[in-house]
Amino acid sequence: MSASLPLLVTMGDPAGVGPELIAMLFRDRPDLAQRCVVAGDAATMARARVCLGCDAVAMPLVQATQVAEPAPWGRVSAHAGRAAADCIEWATREALAGRAAGVVTAPIHKEALAAAGVPFPGHTEMLQALAAEHLGVPVARLPVRMMLANPELKTVLVSIHVSLRQAIEAVTHANVLETLRITAAHWARLRLAPPRIAVAGLNPHAGEGGLFGREEIEVIAPAVAQARAEGIEASGPHAPDTVFMRAREGSFDVVVAMYHDQGLIPVKYMGLAHGVNVTLGLPLLRTSPDHGTAFDLAGTGRADPSSLIAAVELAAHMSGR
């Protein structure tokens, strides 16, 4: 990665708040936006600037999708889903080719993606597939993980967008160990000191010695032990109802959570304004704001750009390393 290369910011679902948030970035933080190029639709981005009364603000943009006209605000549509997917694909391929320092993705709508026939439930899976194709390997050979981060807490998830029943089934020795390896590798990639990784249990009180479930004894603890044998500074399984508090107080650098909501609720409870989604395990840098398309706010100019700005700041910091 090079700090001289641009960060590509995808416009997200054109019916949501993404275009407005990007326009606010260029309006309010020109110091940060000077590194950014928008992958989007010119007419959609122009509409966002007019909505905010900042149509004179300069914004480098690549027409990454072909649309007849901007999608109506606040509506799920295949038209909008296709445009969002086109922008993600273009930006990802540019980053994989070494022509960008990283990708910052504005929010997309999963229903719109599905309506457009996009065979991925979200950003993470789409980026993983594009990267695997670029590397010429099966998707299974390129495991990725989602990390949610804010200034006080970082958490990495063993599984992402699956049902709770499937998430429990995904708590295997291999998946937990792989998550620990991917997390440690991310810190090493940024040339940071090895992280102190806390591993949350799956069951209440981390199973209470097997009284409330044996996953901690039979699956999680052996994975932690193997990771430690490989030189990874991991500990646990810790009681999931207290481990996030302990990490916030400084006992750990990051928490590995067993499933989506276990890890994301603590981060999001502390506020969406500074939360950033980082995809670990990809051969490119990708960050994203920690919120959705907010269709109810689209076109009003009242959306809060803080999380997008935080995502760009983190991407700029990480790419600088």
C-alpha positions, 0 to 999 in steps of 0.5 A, spaced: 500 500 500 502 507 498 500 513 501 500 516 494 495 512 491 488 514 492 482 511 496 476 509 492 470 511 496 464 507 493 457 511 493 453 505 496 446 504 494 444 511 490 437 511 494 440 511 501 444 516 504 451 514 502 451 519 496 450 525 501 455 522 506 460 522 501 458 529 499 459 531 506 466 528 507 468 533 501 464 539 504 467 538 511 473 535 511 477 537 504 483 535 508 481 528 508 477 528 502 483 530 497 486 523 498 479 520 495 476 518 488 469 517 488 466 510 484 459 512 483 454 515 478 455 523 476 448 524 476 447 521 483 452 525 486 450 531 483 443 530 486 446 529 493 451 535 492 444 539 490 441 536 496 446 539 501 447 546 498 454 544 496 454 543 488 460 547 487 464 543 492 469 539 487 469 531 487 473 527 483 469 521 480 469 515 476 463 513 472 463 506 475 456 504 473 451 506 467 444 508 470 439 512 466 437 516 472 438 517 479 434 512 483 428 514 487 430 516 494 428 511 500 426 505 495 429 498 494 430 497 487 434 492 483 436 499 479 439 501 485 442 494 487 445 494 480 449 500 481 451 499 488 454 492 486 457 495 479 461 501 483 464 496 488 466 491 483 470 497 479 473 499 485 475 492 488 478 491 481 482 497 481 485 496 488 487 489 487 490 491 481 495 496 485 492 502 482 488 504 489 491 504 496 484 501 499 476 502 498 472 505 503 464 502 501 458 507 503 452 503 505 448 498 501 442 495 501 441 487 501 434 487 499 436 491 493 442 487 491 438 481 491 433 484 487 439 485 482 441 478 482 447 479 485 449 473 488 452 475 495 448 477 501 453 483 503 460 487 501 464 482 505 462 476 501 462 480 494 469 482 496 472 475 498 469 473 491 472 478 487 479 477 491 479 470 490 477 470 483 483 475 482 488 471 485 485 465 482 484 461 488 477 458 490 473 462 495 474 457 501 482 458 500 481 466 502 478 466 508 476 473 511 473 476 517 469 482 519 472 487 524 468 492 527 472 498 531 471 504 534 476 508 539 474 504 545 473 497 542 475 492 537 471 485 535 472 480 530 467 475 528 468 468 527 461 468 523 458 473 519 451 473 515 448 467 517 442 464 522 443 464 529 443 456 528 448 456 523 452 461 527 453 456 533 454 450 528 460 455 525 463 455 532 468 449 530 476 448 532 478 450 525 474 456 524 476 459 531 483 458 530 483 461 523 479 467 526 485 468 531 490 467 525 487 472 521 486 477 526 494 476 528 496 477 521 492 483 520 496 487 526 502 484 523 500 487 516 500 494 519 507 493 523 503 493 530 505 490 536 502 483 536 495 484 539 492 481 546 486 477 543 481 475 548 476 470 545 469 470 548 465 464 550 459 461 546 455 460 552 453 464 558 459 464 563 463 461 558 459 454 559 461 454 567 465 448 566 461 444 562 454 446 566 451 450 560 454 447 554 461 444 552 463 448 546 468 452 550 471 445 553 471 441 547 472 447 541 474 454 543 479 452 549 483 447 544 483 452 538 486 458 543 491 453 546 494 451 539 494 459 537 498 460 543 503 454 541 503 458 534 506 465 538 499 468 538 497 472 544 490 469 545 486 468 552 480 465 553 474 463 553 472 468 557 465 470 559 462 473 554 458 478 558 464 481 561 469 480 556 467 486 552 467 491 558 474 488 560 477 490 553 474 497 553 478 498 560 484 496 556 485 489 558 485 486 551 486 489 544 481 486 541 475 481 542 474 475 538 466 474 538 463 467 536 457 470 532 455 476 529 450 479 534 455 477 540 460 482 537 456 487 534 451 489 539 457 492 544 460 496 539 454 499 536 451 500 543 457 505 544 454 509 538 455 508 530 458 515 530 465 512 530 464 505 528 468 502 522 467 496 519 474 493 517 475 486 512 480 482 515 484 477 510 483 480 503 489 482 499 486 489 499 484 494 504 477 495 505 473 499 511 466 501 511 461 505 516 458 502 521 451 503 519 446 502 513 442 506 508 438 509 512 432 510 507 428 514 512 433 520 512 435 519 504 435 526 501 434 530 507 441 532 508 440 530 516 444 524 516 451 524 520 457 523 516 461 521 522 462 514 521 464 514 514 469 520 516 472 515 521 472 509 515 476 514 511 481 516 516 482 509 518 483 507 511 488 513 510 492 511 517 492 504 515 494 505 508 500 510 510 503 504 514 
